[in-house]
Amino acid sequence: MLFNLGAAVKVSDRAEISVGVSNLLDVRYRELESGGQATPGQGRTVYVGWRYRRP
């Protein structure tokens, strides 16, 4: 089971900061399996974003 967590905070009328974590528990899983080969899924990933809207 995968858990993702994210949140965003409005800094002003035009700006917003977002943060999050994908695969919070760092679970090992197979994303793709074909022909006897398996591609591992993405591990824990932390991201930060900034959004600004022009007037």
C-alpha positions in Angstrom: 0.0 0.0 0.0 1.4 3.5 -0.9 0.8 6.6 1.1 1.2 10.1 -0.4 0.9 13.3 1.6 0.8 16.9 0.4 -0.3 20.4 1.4 -0.3 23.9 0.0 -0.3 27.3 1.8 -1.5 30.5 0.2 1.2 33.1 0.9 -0.6 36.0 -0.8 -3.4 36.5 -3.3 -1.1 35.4 -6.1 1.4 33.1 -4.5 1.2 29.6 -3.1 3.8 27.2 -1.7 3.2 23.4 -1.8 5.1 20.5 -0.2 4.6 16.8 -0.3 6.0 13.3 0.0 5.2 10.4 -2.3 5.6 6.9 -1.1 5.8 8.1 2.5 6.7 4.7 3.9 9.3 3.9 1.2 7.5 0.7 0.2 9.3 -1.4 -2.4 7.0 -2.4 -5.2 7.1 -3.5 -8.8 5.9 -0.8 -11.2 6.1 -2.9 -14.3 6.7 -6.6 -14.9 7.1 -7.9 -18.4 9.0 -10.9 -20.0 10.4 -12.0 -16.6 11.9 -8.6 -15.9 10.6 -6.2 -13.2 11.0 -2.4 -13.0 11.1 -1.2 -9.4 8.7 1.6 -8.4 9.8 5.0 -7.3 11.1 5.2 -3.7 10.2 8.0 -1.2 10.2 11.4 -3.0 9.9 14.8 -1.3 8.9 17.8 -3.4 8.4 21.5 -2.9 6.7 23.8 -5.3 6.0 27.5 -5.8 3.1 28.9 -7.8 2.8 32.6 -8.7 0.0 34.0 -10.8 0.6 37.2 -12.8 -1.8 40.0 -12.3 
